[in-house]
Amino acid sequence: MIPISTPRSLRLARRLLLLYRLCPVTPEEQLALLTAGTAKVLSEKELLEKLRLGRPLRIKLGVDPTAPDIHFGHTVALEKLRQFQLLGHQAVLLIGDFTATIGDPSGRSATRPPLTRDEVLLNAATYTDQAFKILDKSKTEIVYNGDWFRKMTYEEILKLNARVTLQQMLQREDFRTRIESGQEVRLHELQYPIMQGWDSVEIRADVELGGTDQLFNILVGRDLQKEEGQPQQVVIVMPLLEGLDGVKKMSKSYGNYIGVNDAPQEMFGKLMSVSDELMARYYMLLLGETLDPAIHPMDAKKALAEKLTGRYHGEEAGKAARTDWDTRFSKKDLAAAELPELALAGLPSELTVISLTAHAFKTAFNLEKSNGELKKQFIVSGSVQLNGEKLTDPAAPVSPVPGDILKLSKKHAVRFVG
């Protein structure tokens, strides 16, 4: 796990951010805030030199809208971009309407399926709407890399390719791993780091943000800027956020994500399932705050869930979600609570306790549970209850009716509807 900065430096950074509207902070004070929670900065010395220039820096964050929705894992870099923005720097959100049709191979074990430009532009519209729940839209510059790549001639593309060697490309761990395992690497995928690097030249980026899997691509940008006679961008890579399983990075394909557009109660409930061990990272990476170790873990988790739900749905929605949670789980009054609803018509045939429990987790909470996990952790332990009656036999038949409440765990319950 990547270490984060000390609580003392983070408390200072938060105070500086709050005071910035009253008076400018020094470059050294900005550096303390902007490097907090990062995985790697290349380099802090260069960033400090740029901050001392006394002008707004151009901070690049490139996104390929390959899907219409974003999850909390995507917001880690957006939160850092927001910090730069609050300190008076220029946020540049680069939409990869050209590169998304190719697909970023970073961290991939296989070639991404191609997208049409129309699909990408539709995704971009909803992606930016969600991003502006974090960023100040009026102070964000939006650019599309198709504006320059679609104008390039084949001769210009060949000259650009000539600046990078095949040996450099094969230094990428994901390319090397795929080749060594006998999996194909398509030639167009080798173009991606070059194109991402050229984006930095086009927008004259002072700093580029990305995840740890973007380090190679961002370094290519530094090289191309140097060749073009531009000052080289500072590299800031952010940790990849673990998902709700606490192991794999947050991803829709793993089913361990929290969507920015999730309903308030769903968002709050998912956050309450975050492990105590991960809470400090969620506080730091999603809120830019330090977890106070003196606070009881349950209270800290509720505060985290309320703040994040409030950020994306409004303060009142965050408070309401917390009140509903307390009603359902702290006060044990499930009958009066708003619960996810499961239609009886959609239940599996030959219904048993284990098949019903698996269906409820998957349908209502998008959580995949193995039969072994369901038996040991939920059913045999007595967590699964129908109207308060424990269902401890996995193979027992069960026949819920409209209005029945199935409690799956301390944090999950559903109501059946006809």
Secondary structure, 3 states (H helix, E strand, C coil): CCCCCCHHHHHHHHHHHHHCCCCCCCHHHHHHHHCCCCCEEECHHHHHHHHCCCCCCEEEEEECCCCCCCEHHHHHHHHHHHHHHHCCCEEEEEECCCHHHCCCCCCCCCCCCCCCHHHHHHHHHHHHHHHCCCCCHHHEEEEECHHHHCCCCHHHHHHHHCCCCHHHHCCCHHHHHHHHCCCCCCHHHHHHHHHHHHHHHHHCCCEEEEEHHHHHHHHHHHHHHHHCCCCCCEEEEECCCECCCCCCECCHHHCCCCECCCCHHHHHHHHHCCCCCCHHHHHHHHHCCCCCCCCCHHHHHHHHHHHHHHHHHCHHHHHHHHHHHHHHHHCCCHHHCCCCEEEHHHCCCCCEHHHHHHHHHHHHHCCCCCHHHHHHHHHCCCCCEECCEECCCCCCECCCCCCCEEECCCCCEEEEEC
